Amino acid sequence: MTDKLIIFDTTLRDGEQSPGASMTREMKLRIARQLEKLGVNVIEAGFAAASPGDFEAVKAVAEAISGSTICSLARASENDVRRAGEAIKPAKSGRIHTFIATSPIHMEHKLRMSKDQVIERAAMSIKTALEYTDDVEFSAEDAVRSDMDFLVQVFDEVIKAGAKTMNVPDTVGYSIPFAWGERMRQLIELVPNSDKVIWSTHCHNDLGLAVANSLSAVLNGARQVECTINGLGERAGNASLEEVVMAVKTRRDIFNLDTSIDTTQIVPASKLVSSITGYPVQPNKAIVGANAFAHESGIHQDGVLKHRETYEIMSAESVGWNANKLTLGKLSGRNALRQRFTALDIEFANEEEFVAAFNRFKELADRKTEIFDEDLQALVSDEAVSKVNEYYRLVSLRAHCETGILPIARVVISIGDKQQDAETQGGGPVDATFKAIEQIVSSGTELQLYSVNNITSGTDAQGEVTVRLSKGGRIVNGQGADTDIVVASAKAYLNALNKLHNNSERAHPQI
């Protein structure tokens, strides 16, 4: 076995399956560039056959990224595999990741296929994929509930067909560390020619054990871990990239493995993914949470001040926590800002886009005394959000709240080429604002989530708001950022309404 652990990131595919987290092509490119900077070995850019938009996004990532292998997921069907193959064609290093379910419950109720048919379909998909690339990965969906003898048979056949990576997914987050490690060990022991391929693990977090299961698989021979930034993913999410990587690095005495990850890029990646998807990171989240290196206990504070390692097993700086303060203000010029955007790997399609960003920076500098890198990331994200075919657009907002008096909000929005306004009361200024918007648009949506996250520290920090709306089975996330939290909330609500109106969210198959 190699002494290297391959990090396979599926934030752009499995992470995107989180409710409302669907990304545009431009958003995927921004995250892909950060993943490349992070040192991720394989970037699963999407599911090319899911939609024309996903195909174009995978292709765009394949064209833009040269430091990581670009992968597309495909069901074990000729059409899916060929779409994936076409999408990754521009990649310097491309991979097709094909899968089929192997558990009795999936084969009987979902696929309605026999064991022989499943094996035949799996082998066929590998042979088709090899027409496009020699780097082919196979996943036995729901391996956790699959019969061991059948799994051995399936993996044997796909290895004979030419697949190079064998992925063993706990698709439903059912396993526990001991059992998952034992399953990996048995497969490597029983599958013929298992030493000729890389064994991989893909764990979901339904029981909160995705990282523990992944690490158990690694201890038993897996040399690729499929994971996501912040543990993003459908249901309870996936194994968290930052936790897997730092566990392997911090406990090298146990794992004796290296990764290619530049750990100082972990926090920037976390913040970028959170900003783009609208999924805030909980404060006590390991590695990337705001409290991950905070010490409240006097005993702990005293110990850390005397010697950091008394209570910290890694340094905050080692994973990318630092001040990152940008000493620019309203008198700063375009060149200084352009250089900082370049350092943050933020690119603009043309000069017009950069000028628009510069003007927004100037507006922010008038309202905020200190500008941080996170502010710039949010500024660009907010600009992208505002470009979502604004059928509904905020023109003006006035909110008033006073002790003992019901808050009131007056909102003016444009709908197409017409302006409409409404004034309503609510339980708070945000509630009043949402009610005023609804009085105008009568959307018939259900508000599922309202979340506020401060982008940086300080009372003048920008607030980043996520609003999740559902209607007719569709779920979308809307985002907005502003130093005024009520304005940010209105932006987020209207952004979600625009997504629903434009039908811009996509549905994705799961694995």
N, C-alpha and C positions, 0 to 999 in steps of 0.2 A: 504494500500500500504506500502511496505517496505521503510525504510529510506535509503536504499542502492541503488546506481545506478550501474547496471551491465555494464561493459565495454566489448563489443564484438569486437575484432579486426579482420578485414578481409584483412589486408595488404598482407598476403600470398595467398589470393584467388582473391578478387576483385582488390587489388592493383596490383597484377601480370598481370592483364588484360590490364594495360597501355601498349601502343605500345613499344615493345622491352624490356619490364621489366621482361620477363620470367626468373625464377630462377631455379638453380639446387637444387638437394636434400640437398647438403651441405650448400648452401646459405640459404635455408629455415630453416635448423636446427639452424644456427647462429642467424637468426632473431627471431626464436621461443624462443630460450634461453633468448634473451634480453627481449622479451615480457613477459616471465615468471618472470624475474627479475623486470620488470616494474610493475608487479602486475595485468596484464590483466586477467579478469575472464574467458573469452572464446576466444580461438584462432581458427579462421577458417583457417585450414591448407591447404585447396585446394579443388579441385573438383575431387574426386577419379575416377569417370567414364570418365573423359576427356581424359586420356591417361595412359598407364602403368607407365610412369614416375611420373605423378601426384599421382597415387595410392601409389607408393613406398614412395614418399615424405610425404604424409599424414601419412602413417604407421610409417615412421621413426620418425616423430614429436610425434606421439602418444606413441611411445616407449620411447622417450627421456624426455618428459615433464610430471611432476607429479603435479606441482603447479597450473596449469590452465586446464580447460576443453578443450579437443581437438575435433574440429568439422569438418565435411566434408559436403560440399554442394551436393545436389542431385536433379535432376529434379524429378517430380512426376511420376516416372516409376519404375517398379520393379527392372530392371537391375541396374539403377543408385543407388537406395536405398540400394540394396544388396552390391554393390561395396563399397559404403560409410560405410556400417556396417562392412564389412570385414577389411577395412582400419583402422577404429578406435578401433578395437578389443583390441589392446595392451594397450589402454589408461586407466589410473587410473580412469579418468572421461571422458566419451565420449558422443558426441552429434551428431545426424544426423539432418541436416537442409534441408528440402525439400520444393520445391516451384512449383507453377504453375501460369500462367498468369490469371488475372480475369477481365481485361478491355475489352470492346467490340472490340476495334481495334486489340488487341492481339488474342482474342478468334476467331475472324472471319478470320483474315489474316494469323496469324502464326500457331495457334493450329488447326484451322478449327474444333472446338468442340463446342457443345451446353453447356448451363449453367449446365444442369444436368450431362453431361459427365465430366465437370470440377470438379464438387463437388464429383462425384464418384471417379475420379482419385485421388483427394486430400485426401479423406478419406482412400483409398486403400494404398497410400504411407505412411500414418501415421501408419496404422496397420502393414505394412511390417517393417517399421523402429523399431517398438516396439519389434520385435523379437531380435533386437541387443542391444537396450538400452532403458531405460525409460525416457531419456532426448531427446525429439524430438521437433524441432522447425519447424513452418510452415510459409512460406511467400506467400503473395498474390502479385505476380509480377505486377507492374504497378498499384498499389492500388490508386495512385493519380488520374488516369483517369477511375477508376472503379465505377460502380453504387453502392451507399451506401447500398441499400436494398440487393443487391447480395453479397456484402462484408459481411454483417451481417450474411447472410445465410451460406456462405462458412466458416467463422470463427466458427459459431455455430456447424457445422458438424465436423470440425477438432478437436474442443475441446471435443466433444462427442467421437471422435475416439481415444483420448488420448494424443494429443499434449499439451505440457506444456508452450511453448512460442509462442506468436502470433506476427509475424513481419509484419509491415506495411511499404512497401518500396515506396519511390518516385523514381522509377527506372530511370526516364528520367529528373529529376531535374526541374519539372514543377511548383511545388507549391510555395507558399509564406508563411511566418511564421504564420500569423493569420489563414489562411485557413487550414494549416497542423495541427495546434494545435486543431482547431475545429473538424477536421476529427477524430483525435485521441480521443477527448472527446466524440464524438458521438458514436464511435465504442464501447468504454468501457461502455457507458450508455446503448446501444441497444443490444449488444451481450449477450445472456444468459450465466450465469456462468463466466462472464468476470473477476470476482474477484478471480477465481480459477487459473488463468494463469498470466504469466508475459507478458506485452505488450512492444513491441520493435519497434524502428524506424530505417530506413536505407535510408539515403538521399544522392542523388547525387548533384553535385555542378554546374550544367549547367548555372544557373542564379546567382551563387556566394552566394547561400543562404542555403547551406547544413547544416552548423553549426547552423544558426539561426532557420531553420526548425526543426532540432533535439532538440534544447533547448525548442522550443515552444511545441513540442510533450511531452517532459519531464514535463513541467509545467502543461500539461493536462493529466498526468497519465502514460506516458511511463516510464518504469523502466529498460530498456535496450537500449543502443545506439550502433549501428553498425557503426564503423568508421575505419580509417586507419592512420598510421603514416605519417605525412606530407601531409595528405589529398590525398595520392596517389590513383589512380584509372583511369579507362577508361574515355575517353572524358575529362571533366573538373575535374574529380576526385570525391572523397567522402568527407563526413564530417571528419574534421581533429581531430584525437584523442586528441592531445595536447590542441587544442582550446576548445573542449567540456569539458575536465577534468578541465582545469584551470578556465573556466567560472563558473563551478559548485563550485569549491573550493573558488574562489575569491568572488563570490556573493552568499555565503552560506545564507545570509540574505534573499535571494529570493527563492533559490532552497531547502534549508534545507535538503540536501542530502550529503551522504559521498560516496566516491569510495575507492576501494582497491589499487589505483594507488600510487606507490612511485614516486612522481613527480620529484625527483632528477635524475631519470633515463630517463626522457623525452628527453633531448638533446642527450645523448648517443644513444638512440634508433633512433632518427632522423638522426644522422650522419651515423649510421650503415646502415639504409635503403637507404639513399642517396648514400652511397658508393657502395652498392651491386647492386642497380637497375640502377645507372647511371642517376638518376633524381636529379639534384642539387636543393637546397632550395634557393628560392629568398631571397635576403638580408633583405627585409622589411616584410618577413613572420612573422606573430604573433608567439610569444613564442620561436620559434626555428631559426628564421632568424638572420643573423649576426648583423643586426641593431636593433633587438628587444629591446635592452636595451642601445642603443647608444643615446647620447644627443648632438646635434649640437648647438642649440640655447643657447646663453650666459645666458639668463634668466633661462632656464631649467637647465643648468649646475650648476648655482649658487644655485638654489632651491634644487637640488639633493644633492649637497655637504653639504648644511645646514641640510637637513632632507630628506632622500630618498623618503619618501612617498608623498612629494609634487608633484612629477611627475611620480612615479612608483607605480603601484597598486599591484605589486608582485616583489620579489627580483629575480635577475638573478640566484642566488645560489639555489633558491627553485625549479627550473626546470632543474638544472644540469649544468648551465654554471659555469665553474671554469677553473683555469689554467691547471690542469691535466698534468703538465710537468713531464716527466720521466727523472730523472737525471742519465741517462746511456749514455755511449759513446763507442768509439771503443775499450776501454780497459775493458769494462764490461764483466762479465762472463755469462755463460749459465743459471745458477741458478737464478740470478737476473731477467733475461729476462723471464724465465719460470714462476716466481712468478707474474710478471706483466701481462703476458698472462692469467694466472689463474684468476687474479683480474678482467680482462676484459671479463671473460667467453669465452675465445678463446681456443678451444680444438683441439688437433691434433690426427689423427688416429693412428699414430705410431711415434717412435723416429726419423725415417728418415725424416718425414714431419717437425718435430720441428727443426732438424739440418738445413734443407733447409731454414726455416724461420730465424734461427739464422744467417746464412750466409748472407741472404739478409739484415738483420738488420745491420750487420757489414759493408756491402757495403754502406748502407744509412748513417750510422754514420760517414763514411769517408767524405761524401759530405755535411752533415748537422750538424750544431753545437748543436742544441737542438732537442731532439726527444720527440714528444707528443703522447698521447694515440691515437689520430686520425691518426698519422703516422703508428702506429702498425696495426690499423684496415685496413688502406689502403694497407699496406704491405701484409697482409693475403689475402685481396680481390684480389690484383694484382697477387699473387701466384695462387689463384684459377682460375683467368682469364687465366693465362698462361697454365693451364692444359687442356684447352678446345681443346683436340685433334688437336695440332698445325700442320695442313697441311701447313699453311703459318707461317713462323717464321722469326722475324727480326734478321739478323746476324750483320749488321753494318749500321750506318747512319752518313753521313757527310753533314752538311748544312752550307751554307755561305750566309750572307747578308751584304750589304754595301750601304751606302747612294749613290743614283744615279745609282746604278747597280741592275739589276734584280737578285733576290735571286736564288740560285741554290742548288739542293740537289742531293746527290748520295746515293742510297739505295741498299743494298744487302740483299736479303731474300732467305730463303730456301723453296722450294716447294717440299714436299715429301723428297726425298733424294738428290735433286739437288739444287745447288745455282744459282741464276740469279741476275743480277744487272742492274740498269738504272740510268741515270743522266738527270735531266730536270730542266728547269726554271719555276718560278711561281710568282704569285703576292706577295708572302711572303714565308718564309721558310717552313711553314706548307703546303701551297698550292703546293709548289714545291715537297715536300715529297709525298703528296697524288698522284700527277701526275706521279711521278716516280714509285710508287707502281702500279698504274693503267697501266702504260706502260708495266709492267712485267706481271700482272695477267689478264688484260682486263676483269674485272668482269662483266661489264654491269650493275652495280648498280647505284642507285641515292642517292646522299648524302642529307639527309633530315635535319640533325641537327649536329652542331659541337659546343660543349660546354666545357668551361674550368672553373674549380673551384679550388681555392687554398685550400688545406687541412688544413693548419694552417697559422699563420701569419708569416711575415718575407720574405725577398727577396730570402732566400734559401729554402722556403717552397716547398713541393712537389706539383706539379700540377696534378690534376685529370681530365682527358679528357674523354668525352663521344662522340661517333660518332654514328649516327643513319643512317643505310643504308636500302634501300628497293629494292627488286627485285622480279618481278613476283607476286606481292601482299603480299609478306612476308616482315616483318619489324623486324630488329634486332638492339639492342644496343651493341656497343663495348666499352670497357673501358680500360684505361691504366693510370698508375701513374708513375711519375718520377720527379726528381728535374729539369730535362731538359724538357721543355714543348713540344719541337719538337719530342723528343724521346717518350714522353707519347702519343702524337698524333699518331705517327706511330704504337705504340702498340695497341691503341684503334681501329684504322682502320683495322689492321690485325686481331684483336680479333673479330670484326664484320664479316669480311670475313670468318673466321674459323667457326663461328656460321652458316652462310649461307651454307658453304660447308658441314658441318656436319648435317645440317637440325635439329639443336638442340633446336629451339624455338617451343613452343606449342601454339595452339589456344584454347581459353577457352570460353564456353558459358557465357553470362552475366546475371546479375540480377539488 
